[in-house]
Amino acid sequence: MTFDPSTLFAVFFYGFAGLLVISALRVITARNPVHAALFLVLAFFCASGLWMLLKAEFLSLALILVYVGAVMVLFLFVVMMLDLDLEHLRRDFKKFLPVAFLMGAVIVLELSIVIIRSFIGTNAPVQPMPEEMMANNTQALGMLIFVDYVYAFEVAGVILLVAIIAAVALTLRNRKDSKSQNIHEQVNVVAADRMRIVKMGSDMAAKQDTRGEKK
C-alpha cells in the first residue's frame, strides 16, 4: 500500500479551513468579548497553518509572532480590563443593523469578484519571478512590497498613520472628567501670577496665634 502525500495535504487543508470558518463565525456570534478574542486567536492559528501548507513560511510565522503573540494579546488584555457596557451595545444593535448589512454585502461582493477572477482566466502569475526568488518567499515578498508596489505600500502606511492620529485625537478630546496639562501655559508662566504677597499687621498675627492656642 503506497502512501499518497496529497491525501495528507488535503486532510490538513480541509481541517484548518473548517476550523478557520467555525472560529470566524464564533468571533462575530460569541456574546462574551473575551471568548470572541480567543476565537480570533484560533482563527489566526488556522490561517497560519494554511499559509504553511501553501509554502508561505514567512507569512505563517509572521502571523503567529506579530498578530497572535503581540496584537491579540494586547486586544485580550484591553477587553478584559475595560468595563464594557454590553447592554448598551446590544440595545443599539438594531439601529446599526442596516448599515452592517450594507457593508457586509459590499465585502461579499468584492470577495466574490476576486474569487471568480482567480478561477476564470489564466492561472499563471501576472509577473513571473526568477527561480531563485521563487525558492525564497521572503525575498520575493520583499521585492513585491519595496520594489514593484512600493508606492501602494507607502500610501497604505500614510493611511494607517492618519487613522492612528485620528484615533488619538478623538480619544484626547476635551472632556470634563479628563485631566490634561497645557505645556504652552507652563512654559510661559510668570512668577507674579503664581505668588501673591499679603501684608499683615503684627496685632492681627498675634490674634491668629491666640485663636490657634484656644482651639
N, C-alpha and C positions, 0 to 999 in steps of 0.2 A: 504494500500500500504506500503510494507516494504522497508526500505532504505538499500541498499547494500553498505557497506564501500568500497568494492573492486572497485565499479564503480567510486567513487570519487577519489580513489587512481590512477586508470587508467587515469582519466581526467587530474589530476595534473602531472602525469608522462609523458604523451604524450605532454602536454603543455610545460613543462620545456624542454623536449627533443627536441621538434620542435624549440623553441626559441634558444636553445643551438646550433643547427645545423645552423640556419639562422645567428645568431650573429657570429659564427665561420667563415662562408663564407664571411660575411661582413668585418671581420678583415683583410682578405687577398685580398679583392677586393675594399675596400674603397681607394679613391685617397688621401684623407686628412689623415695624420698620427694621428692627434688628434681624428678624428672620428674612426679610427681603434682602438685606445687605449680605447675609450669609449665603442665600441662594445665588446672589450675583457673583460671589466668590467662586461658588461651584460652577457657574456658567463660564467664568474666566478659565478655570482649570480645564473644562471640557474643550473650550476653544483652543487652548494651548495644546491639548492632545491632538486635535485635528491638524493644527499647523505643523506639529511634529511629524504626523503621518504624511503630510504633504511636503516633507523635507525642507521646511522653513524653520530651521532650528533657532536662528537668531530671534525671529519674531515670537516664537514659542517661549523661549527663556525670558525675553524682554517683557512679555505679558505677565509671566509669573513674578518676576522680580519687581517690576515697576507698578503694575496695577494691583496685583494680589498682595505683594509684600509691602507696598507703601500707600498707594491711593486708597484701596479698600479698607485697610486697617485704620487709616485716618477717618474715612467715612463712618466706619463702625464705631469708633470712639466718640465722634461728634454726635451721632444718632443716640448713643447710649447716655451721653452727658446732657443733651438738650431735653428740655421738658416740652415735648411736642403736644400740642392741643389736637389730639386725634378727632375729638368730637366736632371741633370747628371745621377741620378738613373734610370730614365725612358729610357735614351739613351743607357745605358749599360744593359738593361733588357734582350734583345735578346741574348746577349753574354753568360749570365749565365743560359739561359733557358734549355739547355740540361742537365746540372748538376742538376738543380732544378727538372726536370722530373725524373732523375735517383734516386735522394734522395726520392722524393715522391713515386716512385714505390717501393722502399725498405721499406718505412714506411707502405704503404698499405699492402704489403706482410706480414710484421711482425704482423700487427693488424689482418689480415685475419687468420693467423695461430693461434693466441691467441683466437680469437672468435670461430674458428672451433673446437679447442681443448676443449673449455669450453662447447660447445653444444654436442660434441661427446665424450662419455665416462661417467664416474661416476659423479654424482652431489654432492657427499659427500665431505667435506673438506679434504685436504691432511693430516692435523694433527688436529683431533678433540680436542676441548678445553673443560674444565670443565664448568658446568652450571653457576657457579658464575662468571667466566670470560666472558662468552658469554653475560651475562646481563650487564656488564660494558665494552663497546667497547674501552674506553680509556686504561683500564688495559690490555685488550687483545692486543691492538696495541703496548703498551709499552713492553709486553712480546715478541712479534714477532720481534720488532726492536732491543731491547737491550739484548735479550737472544738467540732467535733462529737464527736470521740473523744479529748478531752484527758485524761479520767480513765484510759482504757485506755492511752494513751501514757505517762502518769505511772507507772502500775502496771508497765508493761514496763521503764521506766527504773529503778524501785526493784528489780525482779527482777535486772536486769543488774548493778546496784551490789552487791547481795548476793552474786551469783555472783563478781564480782571480788574482794570481800573474802574470800570463802571460798577462792578460788584462792590469794590471797596468804597467808592463814593456813595453808593446807596446805603451801605452799612453805617458809614460815619456821618450821616446827616444829623443836623442839629435837633436834638430831642431834649425834653425836659429831664428825663431820667438818665441822660448820658453826661459823663464828666470828661472834659477835654481842656487842653491848655492852648493859649494863644501865644505862639513864640514871638510874634511881632510886638505884642504889648510887653512881654517880659524883657525883651532886648531894649526897648525904648522907654523903660521905666525911669522916673525922676524921683530923686530922694525926697523932694518936698511933698510929693503926692503920697508917699508911703509912711512918713513920720510927721507927727504933729506935736509941737511943744506947747504945753499948758502951764501957765503961770499961776501959782497958788500962794496965798499968804501963809505965814508961819502959824497964825492962830487957827486957820482952817485945818492945817495939817495936825495940829495938836488936838482939835476936836475929833478928827477922824481916828486918832490914836486912842483917845479915851473911849470912843464908841466901840472900838475893837476890843478893848480890855473889858468893858461891861458885858459884851457878848460872851 
